[in-house]
Amino acid sequence: MSNGDPRAEAPRPLDAAASSPAPPPHRLGTAARTWRISLAAAALVVLLVAQLVPTTFKNTNDWFPLGSLSQYAFATNPDGTVKSAFIIGTTAEGDEVKVWLDQMGIGVGHAEVEGQLQRVVDDPDLLAGVARAYAWRYPHRPPLATLTLKRSTKKLHDGRPTGEESVEVLAVYHVPAGGVK
């Protein structure tokens, strides 16, 4: 008595084929496994290169989201201040030269100086390494007579610089006559 409702039909006996064990899972062949491993390795290489290359040649986040994300390491109050250390060299003639703190400048990264800031303030002779690196990197330029470690402080309003900036001198290193050995 079926009256059109499939639920009303009597249960049918199980089919013999339905009770047999499931076939074993299909295994990937060597070519398919090699292809998938190669693809995963290539993705890892791209991520690794994207982390290293921008910071090696130019400290920028232009490769976001693949590049260095160092600027996102901590939060800044949108109405607070941003502090940044930098080094200015002065030649014997009195000309000021910005000492670029990156791999293309003197080979010492900005973060390395920031991380050792208090040590350099306490012992300005630590800037001798910067003077040595500058002289080695730029032998064609006039030698530096002094290195001045400074820190700029910029005020923010709604996350944007207001234009107010103060600069303080943190340390001064006088390069010995004849340069640093």
C-alpha atoms as one frame of an Amber mdcrd trajectory, in Angstrom:
protein
   0.000   0.000   0.000   1.972   2.781  -1.224  -0.423   5.704  -1.678   2.476
   7.623  -3.347   4.418   8.307  -0.132   7.921   6.777  -0.363   8.120   6.586
   3.437   5.176   4.240   3.519   6.899   1.546   1.477   8.205  -1.512   3.257
  11.966  -1.660   3.752  13.820  -3.556   1.059  16.489  -6.098   1.844  20.052
  -4.793   1.625  21.731  -5.290  -1.637  24.679  -7.695  -1.452  26.937  -5.176
  -3.232  26.128  -2.478  -0.670  27.390  -4.611   2.183  30.858  -5.204   0.649
  33.778  -3.212   2.120  34.611   0.195   0.622  37.406   0.237  -1.938  40.771
   1.475  -0.660  41.395   5.226  -1.058  43.012   6.358  -4.272  46.704   7.111
  -3.683  48.447   9.990  -5.453  51.026   8.979  -7.983  54.643  10.088  -7.859
  54.104  12.898 -10.384  51.118  14.301  -8.453  52.993  14.177  -5.131  56.046
  15.834  -6.693  53.863  18.566  -8.223  52.155  19.354  -4.886  55.422  19.377
  -2.919  57.050  21.598  -5.555  54.135  24.025  -5.409  54.300  24.207  -1.598
  58.090  24.710  -1.706  57.735  27.480  -4.302  55.160  29.254  -2.117  57.525
  29.071   0.865  60.396  30.449  -1.224  58.229  33.370  -2.384  57.277  34.178
   1.214  60.887  33.939   2.397  62.244  36.111  -0.413  59.467  38.644   0.128
  60.518  38.942   3.783  64.229  39.339   3.042  64.545  41.306  -0.194  62.650
  44.520   0.663  64.469  44.947   3.967  67.835  44.095   2.434  67.707  46.648
  -0.353  65.192  49.180   0.867  63.446  49.254   4.215  59.898  49.610   2.986
  56.550  47.928   3.222  55.784  48.339  -0.489  55.533  44.558  -0.872  52.636
  44.334   1.631  51.452  41.762   2.573  54.568  39.843   1.573  57.227  42.319
   2.688  58.602  43.319   6.038  55.840  44.188   8.450  58.133  45.802  11.011
  56.121  49.014  11.099  53.174  47.019  12.435  55.137  45.528  15.343  53.453
  47.805  17.873  50.574  50.244  18.029  51.001  54.004  18.147  48.513  56.281
  19.833  46.827  58.233  16.998  47.128  61.395  19.122  50.561  60.572  20.539
  54.089  61.033  19.278  56.463  59.146  17.006  60.152  59.103  17.882  62.886
  58.192  15.443  66.659  58.206  15.890  69.038  59.224  13.113  72.697  60.061
  12.665  74.159  63.181  11.105  77.820  63.300  10.156  79.784  66.522   9.903
  82.878  66.841   7.733  85.957  68.866   8.718  84.639  71.620   6.400  81.395
  71.770   8.387  79.150  70.116   5.804  76.384  67.958   7.300  75.738  64.527
   5.808  72.860  62.218   6.673  74.210  58.775   7.509  71.730  56.326   5.995
  70.945  53.534   8.408  70.211  50.636   6.101  72.002  47.944   4.156  72.615
  50.202   1.172  73.868  53.041   3.388  76.447  51.874   5.908  75.255  48.315
   6.430  73.853  49.008   9.886  70.084  48.920  10.075  67.954  51.599  11.678
  66.464  49.028  14.054  69.950  48.013  15.178  70.700  51.580  16.261  67.268
  52.008  17.865  67.716  48.736  19.735  71.067  49.879  21.155  70.071  53.516
  21.643  70.620  53.705  25.391  74.005  51.985  25.109  75.119  54.520  22.493
  73.834  57.423  24.601  75.786  56.058  27.582  78.926  55.416  25.498  79.139
  57.581  22.341  82.389  55.794  21.399  80.147  53.019  20.096  79.544  55.310
  17.110  83.131  54.584  16.041  81.799  51.542  14.198  79.424  53.773  12.257
  82.295  56.132  11.370  84.396  53.155  10.263  81.557  51.765   8.124  80.930
  55.178   6.541  84.633  55.628   5.658  84.779  52.123   4.173  81.510  52.494
   2.224  82.221  56.006   0.910  86.008  56.339   0.458  85.486  58.994  -2.263
  83.605  61.344   0.089  85.211  63.721   2.576  85.818  61.945   5.913  83.539
  62.665   8.830  84.884  64.677  11.777  81.898  64.103  14.081  78.831  61.899
  14.275  75.770  63.188  16.070  73.024  60.832  17.174  69.727  62.683  17.216
  66.097  61.821  17.851  63.149  63.514  16.214  59.782  63.541  17.930  56.744
  64.211  15.773  53.302  64.893  17.212  50.284  63.130  15.747  46.632  64.086
  15.554  44.215  61.426  14.318  47.221  59.384  13.221  48.701  62.109  11.004
  51.731  64.312  11.700  50.716  67.786  12.856  53.894  69.396  11.597  55.195
  69.921  15.131  58.598  68.319  15.404  61.376  68.570  17.936  64.910  67.257
  17.526  67.195  66.460  20.434  70.869  65.568  20.436  71.461  62.266  22.204
  75.193  61.710  21.675  78.174  63.173  19.846  81.228  61.218  18.741  84.376
  63.028  17.612  86.238  60.977  15.021  89.967  60.901  15.834  92.303  62.670
  13.409  93.270  60.196  10.718  90.001  58.290  11.078  88.912  55.285  13.068
  91.024  52.146  12.846
